[in-house]
Amino acid sequence: MFVVPAKDEQDHIAECLTGFSRQTDGDGHAALSSFEVLLLINNTTDDTLNRALAVRGNLGIHVVSVDLPPHYAHIGWARRLAMEWGSERLAQNGHPDGILVSTDADSQLAPDFVTELMQTFALPDVHAAGAMLLVKEEIDGNVFNDLRHYFSLEKQLRQHAQQHAAFDPVHSHFSGAGFAVRQRMYAAVGGLSPLPYNEDKYFYQKLLQRDACIKMNDRLIIHTSSRLAGRTEWGMAAQLMKWKKAEEAGEYVFVSSASSQWLCFQLQRALYAYWLVQSDVNLNTVCQHLAEYGLPNPLLFLNKMEKPDYFGQYWYCVWEHPKVVEARQTACVAIPLKEGISQLNTLLFTLENQPESVGFTALRA
């Protein structure tokens, strides 16, 4: 079940819906009968509705147009309404393990998206998945070339961390333009919260705190627009515009350092071990990493923390605690983009040659 919120998308909606009609199975045959689509058009002022009706054909695409009150006329409410409709439809039809997929009206699925989706959710313990977003048109500028390089190296670092963890420590890009979740898990976390922006990021946090098994599949591809004029106060378009303006003004683009990312992975891994087995050895390891952030008296801090049922809740309570936030903001300052690339290259080389000897203090020294 695909859900697509749309507002003033007359220039993209035909291409978006065509992406559903081009879906094929593993043998290259049309896969139209294996899914439904809900296009929820809200508060549109252009020709989005008529253009959608003209191209939807008999593809199992349901088009609904609503006018939300001003206070609710934003992407969070629109995506929430669409997700709730899809969730209820799956539940009523007896498909609690059915899959809800969120995408955007300025985006288009790769032809094999549905096939990859089924493979991603082949195992019943997979609760959610994030798609790979590719922009339809590359944005010119040296800063975007450097950012692509940086994110590629960052991904390699996260993959390396994943190899040495019994859980998924990767905080990857999880976007409303391309995520999927089982209906049962969607209901279990209370659904998507109708925030005016970053509703997808908050939903991701809800999944993490429920210890949902989330797969990030690079073969699950969605092509999205590279527009710089966003529809929300914050989001992908706003971030792209911020980077573009920084380059035009000759300003630095700042990113997380390699050492700060590696310490985050180390702390998460150690905290998970302590959550499983509250031994002195595991406790000391967590305290050591918290001390590297400069947190005063980490032992007292941890002793005051209750152990929740889900590790994701435990991690969130520690990582987002005001004392830890203050400590890591002081210890892990952002650095210029080119320096970030250099640090990641150095760290990855070290990890490949001396994987057990890399610590935050050594990297920072």
QUINORTA-V281947 format. One record per helix or strand of 2 or more residues. SS is the DSSP state (h for helix, s for strand). FROM is the first residue (numbers start at 0). TO is the last residue. If there is no record, write none. Layout:
SS	FROM	TO
SS	FROM	TO
This chain:
s	1	5
h	12	20
h	31	33
s	36	41
h	47	55
s	60	65
h	69	71
h	74	91
s	98	103
s	106	108
h	112	119
s	127	134
h	141	162
s	177	181
h	182	187
h	198	208
s	213	223
h	235	247
s	253	254
h	257	275
h	279	291
h	297	302
h	310	318
h	321	330
s	334	335
h	336	352
h	359	363
